[in-house]
């Protein structure tokens, strides 16, 4: 039974990455379904010569998990690590990375933080991530003369069908919000729900790129976030339901 008759929120993210947000929302009386719609497929890891590296940029928890299986912890402790988002930073710290504290709350603001430190770089920064990243810092790095290397660690593959629980809530108009964190997630979910009615549902997405994918559908509204922090996602939903 839902507290205050609040409807269900679907979080399209892996269980470990969505747990913090789930806790924030359930503590406010919401029913939450965590529904991962993409699978992670790692590429063969090619060792990096870290003697030529000043810093690394970690764009996802998936990147951290893959690197954690291959990198010597005694080496990475001497390499500055810049992380996109609190959850990625938390996983990186647990894995032994030398995470640099910044006030960044998104990929774009982290890019700015790196630019401030880049004057001290004498070698290069490596950007670790999947085939697609929410914010691409390369154009700015090139413009400002930062020596970089982009290493793709994995690709994503969409799942073939939604869980019965998710379908039940969608088809019975029990869903108030759906949260999208990447373009690949948005595309995968919309492929699985082509014949669904979104007119009573608010889409909450991270960044303009995802908004552009979603806006071709008839949503109740689209809330576009520029901050990856779970607390801000939770607050936007709570405020929207007031």
C-alpha beads as a LAMMPS data file, in Angstrom:
LAMMPS data file: protein, C-alpha beads

242 atoms
241 bonds

1 atom types
1 bond types

-500.0 500.0 xlo xhi
-500.0 500.0 ylo yhi
-500.0 500.0 zlo zhi

Masses

1 110.0

Atoms # bond

1 1 1 0.000 0.000 0.000
2 1 1 1.428 3.385 -0.978
3 1 1 1.758 6.141 1.581
4 1 1 -0.466 9.142 0.734
5 1 1 -1.524 7.288 -2.459
6 1 1 1.671 8.387 -4.196
7 1 1 2.305 6.526 -7.408
8 1 1 5.256 4.462 -8.506
9 1 1 8.572 5.861 -9.718
10 1 1 10.621 3.814 -12.172
11 1 1 14.396 4.277 -11.980
12 1 1 16.128 3.033 -15.130
13 1 1 19.470 2.209 -13.593
14 1 1 21.501 -0.670 -12.200
15 1 1 20.553 -1.759 -8.678
16 1 1 23.799 -0.653 -7.026
17 1 1 23.672 2.819 -8.608
18 1 1 19.977 3.380 -7.905
19 1 1 19.991 2.278 -4.255
20 1 1 20.734 5.714 -2.789
21 1 1 17.918 7.369 -4.739
22 1 1 15.551 4.527 -3.886
23 1 1 16.205 5.107 -0.181
24 1 1 15.516 8.844 -0.506
25 1 1 12.258 8.274 -2.355
26 1 1 10.882 5.419 -0.248
27 1 1 11.562 7.449 2.910
28 1 1 9.161 10.025 1.447
29 1 1 6.456 7.437 0.851
30 1 1 7.058 6.530 -2.782
31 1 1 6.974 3.101 -4.329
32 1 1 10.147 2.585 -6.393
33 1 1 10.910 0.079 -9.134
34 1 1 14.562 -0.218 -10.155
35 1 1 14.551 -1.414 -13.752
36 1 1 17.914 -1.790 -15.543
37 1 1 17.234 -1.784 -19.303
38 1 1 20.780 -2.198 -20.604
39 1 1 23.499 -4.805 -20.062
40 1 1 27.200 -3.984 -19.813
41 1 1 29.531 -5.856 -22.166
42 1 1 33.244 -5.199 -21.392
43 1 1 35.823 -5.031 -24.149
44 1 1 39.152 -6.793 -23.855
45 1 1 41.280 -4.675 -21.540
46 1 1 44.476 -3.250 -23.024
47 1 1 47.045 -2.219 -20.363
48 1 1 47.923 1.461 -20.046
49 1 1 51.407 2.859 -19.503
50 1 1 50.637 5.080 -16.507
51 1 1 54.126 6.597 -16.613
52 1 1 52.718 8.769 -19.410
53 1 1 49.583 9.770 -17.480
54 1 1 48.912 12.664 -15.091
55 1 1 45.233 12.017 -14.443
56 1 1 42.220 9.935 -15.355
57 1 1 38.558 10.869 -15.778
58 1 1 36.078 8.185 -14.684
59 1 1 32.696 8.702 -16.322
60 1 1 30.789 5.781 -14.778
61 1 1 30.701 3.141 -12.059
62 1 1 30.969 0.525 -14.815
63 1 1 34.351 1.971 -15.792
64 1 1 35.549 1.727 -12.190
65 1 1 34.417 -1.901 -11.878
66 1 1 36.206 -2.936 -15.063
67 1 1 39.412 -1.097 -14.193
68 1 1 39.338 -2.544 -10.683
69 1 1 39.807 -6.003 -12.182
70 1 1 42.918 -5.054 -14.157
71 1 1 44.829 -2.123 -12.670
72 1 1 47.616 -2.377 -10.083
73 1 1 46.417 -0.496 -6.986
74 1 1 49.985 0.586 -6.188
75 1 1 50.095 2.461 -9.497
76 1 1 46.704 4.179 -9.515
77 1 1 47.163 5.629 -6.035
78 1 1 49.651 8.056 -7.617
79 1 1 47.330 9.053 -10.489
80 1 1 44.747 11.800 -9.980
81 1 1 41.224 10.518 -10.583
82 1 1 38.326 12.839 -11.470
83 1 1 34.909 11.223 -11.097
84 1 1 31.560 12.130 -12.650
85 1 1 29.054 11.960 -9.797
86 1 1 29.124 11.036 -6.125
87 1 1 28.320 7.363 -6.702
88 1 1 31.188 6.910 -9.170
89 1 1 33.520 8.676 -6.731
90 1 1 32.400 6.430 -3.887
91 1 1 33.072 3.276 -5.907
92 1 1 36.412 4.639 -7.093
93 1 1 37.571 5.426 -3.555
94 1 1 36.606 1.942 -2.379
95 1 1 38.584 0.524 -5.306
96 1 1 41.717 2.438 -4.320
97 1 1 41.698 5.323 -6.811
98 1 1 43.189 8.672 -5.786
99 1 1 39.975 10.682 -6.159
100 1 1 40.331 14.451 -6.369
101 1 1 37.738 16.410 -4.421
102 1 1 35.890 18.962 -6.534
103 1 1 32.623 20.861 -6.308
104 1 1 31.479 19.322 -9.588
105 1 1 27.944 17.945 -9.770
106 1 1 27.850 16.897 -13.446
107 1 1 30.082 15.943 -16.356
108 1 1 30.175 19.541 -17.564
109 1 1 31.128 21.025 -14.191
110 1 1 33.760 18.315 -13.718
111 1 1 35.205 19.312 -17.080
112 1 1 35.610 22.859 -15.735
113 1 1 37.307 21.545 -12.581
114 1 1 39.772 19.575 -14.705
115 1 1 40.531 22.656 -16.811
116 1 1 41.579 24.517 -13.666
117 1 1 44.045 21.758 -12.757
118 1 1 45.238 21.090 -16.302
119 1 1 47.904 23.809 -16.157
120 1 1 49.829 21.447 -13.871
121 1 1 49.544 18.468 -16.236
122 1 1 52.759 17.621 -18.056
123 1 1 51.611 14.361 -19.638
124 1 1 48.031 13.413 -20.509
125 1 1 44.609 12.676 -19.038
126 1 1 42.771 9.473 -19.920
127 1 1 38.990 9.527 -20.287
128 1 1 37.613 6.114 -19.321
129 1 1 34.045 5.175 -20.162
130 1 1 31.634 3.325 -22.406
131 1 1 30.951 3.847 -26.109
132 1 1 28.583 6.679 -25.196
133 1 1 29.066 9.236 -22.425
134 1 1 26.483 11.771 -21.270
135 1 1 28.876 14.710 -21.562
136 1 1 31.857 14.613 -23.916
137 1 1 34.765 16.814 -22.719
138 1 1 36.954 16.177 -25.780
139 1 1 35.988 19.292 -27.815
140 1 1 36.901 21.545 -24.881
141 1 1 40.086 19.591 -24.120
142 1 1 41.166 19.965 -27.750
143 1 1 40.328 23.658 -27.825
144 1 1 42.372 24.329 -24.673
145 1 1 45.287 22.123 -25.731
146 1 1 44.920 19.414 -23.099
147 1 1 46.651 16.181 -24.089
148 1 1 44.079 13.409 -23.691
149 1 1 43.306 9.826 -24.653
150 1 1 39.812 8.362 -24.767
151 1 1 39.675 4.664 -23.837
152 1 1 36.402 2.804 -24.331
153 1 1 36.066 0.002 -21.795
154 1 1 32.634 -1.379 -22.628
155 1 1 29.530 -1.236 -24.755
156 1 1 25.899 -1.557 -23.758
157 1 1 23.238 -3.902 -25.021
158 1 1 19.496 -3.373 -24.444
159 1 1 17.478 -5.978 -22.569
160 1 1 14.781 -7.822 -24.538
161 1 1 11.799 -7.233 -22.248
162 1 1 10.701 -5.362 -19.138
163 1 1 10.024 -7.115 -15.859
164 1 1 6.424 -8.156 -15.199
165 1 1 6.324 -5.786 -12.222
166 1 1 7.338 -2.806 -14.347
167 1 1 4.874 -3.697 -17.125
168 1 1 2.041 -4.133 -14.613
169 1 1 2.556 -0.654 -13.133
170 1 1 2.929 0.959 -16.562
171 1 1 -0.174 -0.668 -18.075
172 1 1 -2.327 0.077 -15.033
173 1 1 -1.467 3.794 -14.864
174 1 1 0.363 3.479 -11.559
175 1 1 3.529 5.294 -12.655
176 1 1 4.039 9.011 -12.009
177 1 1 7.724 9.456 -12.986
178 1 1 10.384 7.605 -14.974
179 1 1 14.057 8.511 -14.519
180 1 1 16.509 8.444 -17.436
181 1 1 20.286 8.720 -16.916
182 1 1 21.763 8.260 -20.385
183 1 1 20.832 8.400 -24.084
184 1 1 21.343 4.625 -24.401
185 1 1 18.965 3.990 -21.509
186 1 1 16.342 6.282 -23.050
187 1 1 16.583 4.580 -26.447
188 1 1 16.443 1.075 -24.935
189 1 1 13.414 1.866 -22.790
190 1 1 11.462 3.569 -25.561
191 1 1 12.094 0.615 -27.893
192 1 1 10.500 -1.663 -25.301
193 1 1 7.492 0.604 -24.747
194 1 1 6.494 1.813 -28.222
195 1 1 2.789 1.148 -27.636
196 1 1 2.587 2.507 -24.088
197 1 1 0.740 5.645 -23.026
198 1 1 3.048 8.246 -21.447
199 1 1 0.531 11.086 -21.262
200 1 1 0.145 10.778 -17.482
201 1 1 3.847 10.269 -16.760
202 1 1 6.603 12.798 -16.113
203 1 1 10.026 11.962 -17.555
204 1 1 12.999 13.063 -15.448
205 1 1 16.227 13.088 -17.441
206 1 1 19.861 14.064 -17.083
207 1 1 20.774 16.678 -19.686
208 1 1 19.517 18.090 -22.967
209 1 1 20.769 15.164 -25.055
210 1 1 18.346 12.774 -23.346
211 1 1 15.549 15.349 -23.446
212 1 1 15.884 15.513 -27.237
213 1 1 15.326 11.735 -27.450
214 1 1 12.314 11.795 -25.144
215 1 1 10.478 14.815 -26.494
216 1 1 9.068 12.996 -29.543
217 1 1 6.732 11.130 -27.148
218 1 1 3.612 12.503 -25.504
219 1 1 4.703 12.904 -21.870
220 1 1 2.805 14.763 -19.179
221 1 1 6.002 16.809 -18.942
222 1 1 9.779 16.441 -19.093
223 1 1 11.957 17.582 -16.200
224 1 1 15.562 18.077 -17.319
225 1 1 18.234 17.894 -14.627
226 1 1 21.804 19.158 -14.920
227 1 1 22.841 17.743 -11.559
228 1 1 23.562 14.033 -11.131
229 1 1 23.171 14.021 -7.328
230 1 1 20.455 11.576 -6.111
231 1 1 19.163 14.133 -3.602
232 1 1 18.430 16.634 -6.380
233 1 1 16.603 13.998 -8.449
234 1 1 14.528 13.073 -5.384
235 1 1 13.749 16.710 -4.563
236 1 1 12.656 17.437 -8.136
237 1 1 10.111 14.594 -7.955
238 1 1 8.851 15.550 -4.510
239 1 1 8.424 19.169 -5.602
240 1 1 6.679 18.092 -8.803
241 1 1 4.089 16.140 -6.799
242 1 1 3.229 18.996 -4.461

Bonds

1 1 1 2
2 1 2 3
3 1 3 4
4 1 4 5
5 1 5 6
6 1 6 7
7 1 7 8
8 1 8 9
9 1 9 10
10 1 10 11
11 1 11 12
12 1 12 13
13 1 13 14
14 1 14 15
15 1 15 16
16 1 16 17
17 1 17 18
18 1 18 19
19 1 19 20
20 1 20 21
21 1 21 22
22 1 22 23
23 1 23 24
24 1 24 25
25 1 25 26
26 1 26 27
27 1 27 28
28 1 28 29
29 1 29 30
30 1 30 31
31 1 31 32
32 1 32 33
33 1 33 34
34 1 34 35
35 1 35 36
36 1 36 37
37 1 37 38
38 1 38 39
39 1 39 40
40 1 40 41
41 1 41 42
42 1 42 43
43 1 43 44
44 1 44 45
45 1 45 46
46 1 46 47
47 1 47 48
48 1 48 49
49 1 49 50
50 1 50 51
51 1 51 52
52 1 52 53
53 1 53 54
54 1 54 55
55 1 55 56
56 1 56 57
57 1 57 58
58 1 58 59
59 1 59 60
60 1 60 61
61 1 61 62
62 1 62 63
63 1 63 64
64 1 64 65
65 1 65 66
66 1 66 67
67 1 67 68
68 1 68 69
69 1 69 70
70 1 70 71
71 1 71 72
72 1 72 73
73 1 73 74
74 1 74 75
75 1 75 76
76 1 76 77
77 1 77 78
78 1 78 79
79 1 79 80
80 1 80 81
81 1 81 82
82 1 82 83
83 1 83 84
84 1 84 85
85 1 85 86
86 1 86 87
87 1 87 88
88 1 88 89
89 1 89 90
90 1 90 91
91 1 91 92
92 1 92 93
93 1 93 94
94 1 94 95
95 1 95 96
96 1 96 97
97 1 97 98
98 1 98 99
99 1 99 100
100 1 100 101
101 1 101 102
102 1 102 103
103 1 103 104
104 1 104 105
105 1 105 106
106 1 106 107
107 1 107 108
108 1 108 109
109 1 109 110
110 1 110 111
111 1 111 112
112 1 112 113
113 1 113 114
114 1 114 115
115 1 115 116
116 1 116 117
117 1 117 118
118 1 118 119
119 1 119 120
120 1 120 121
121 1 121 122
122 1 122 123
123 1 123 124
124 1 124 125
125 1 125 126
126 1 126 127
127 1 127 128
128 1 128 129
129 1 129 130
130 1 130 131
131 1 131 132
132 1 132 133
133 1 133 134
134 1 134 135
135 1 135 136
136 1 136 137
137 1 137 138
138 1 138 139
139 1 139 140
140 1 140 141
141 1 141 142
142 1 142 143
143 1 143 144
144 1 144 145
145 1 145 146
146 1 146 147
147 1 147 148
148 1 148 149
149 1 149 150
150 1 150 151
151 1 151 152
152 1 152 153
153 1 153 154
154 1 154 155
155 1 155 156
156 1 156 157
157 1 157 158
158 1 158 159
159 1 159 160
160 1 160 161
161 1 161 162
162 1 162 163
163 1 163 164
164 1 164 165
165 1 165 166
166 1 166 167
167 1 167 168
168 1 168 169
169 1 169 170
170 1 170 171
171 1 171 172
172 1 172 173
173 1 173 174
174 1 174 175
175 1 175 176
176 1 176 177
177 1 177 178
178 1 178 179
179 1 179 180
180 1 180 181
181 1 181 182
182 1 182 183
183 1 183 184
184 1 184 185
185 1 185 186
186 1 186 187
187 1 187 188
188 1 188 189
189 1 189 190
190 1 190 191
191 1 191 192
192 1 192 193
193 1 193 194
194 1 194 195
195 1 195 196
196 1 196 197
197 1 197 198
198 1 198 199
199 1 199 200
200 1 200 201
201 1 201 202
202 1 202 203
203 1 203 204
204 1 204 205
205 1 205 206
206 1 206 207
207 1 207 208
208 1 208 209
209 1 209 210
210 1 210 211
211 1 211 212
212 1 212 213
213 1 213 214
214 1 214 215
215 1 215 216
216 1 216 217
217 1 217 218
218 1 218 219
219 1 219 220
220 1 220 221
221 1 221 222
222 1 222 223
223 1 223 224
224 1 224 225
225 1 225 226
226 1 226 227
227 1 227 228
228 1 228 229
229 1 229 230
230 1 230 231
231 1 231 232
232 1 232 233
233 1 233 234
234 1 234 235
235 1 235 236
236 1 236 237
237 1 237 238
238 1 238 239
239 1 239 240
240 1 240 241
241 1 241 242
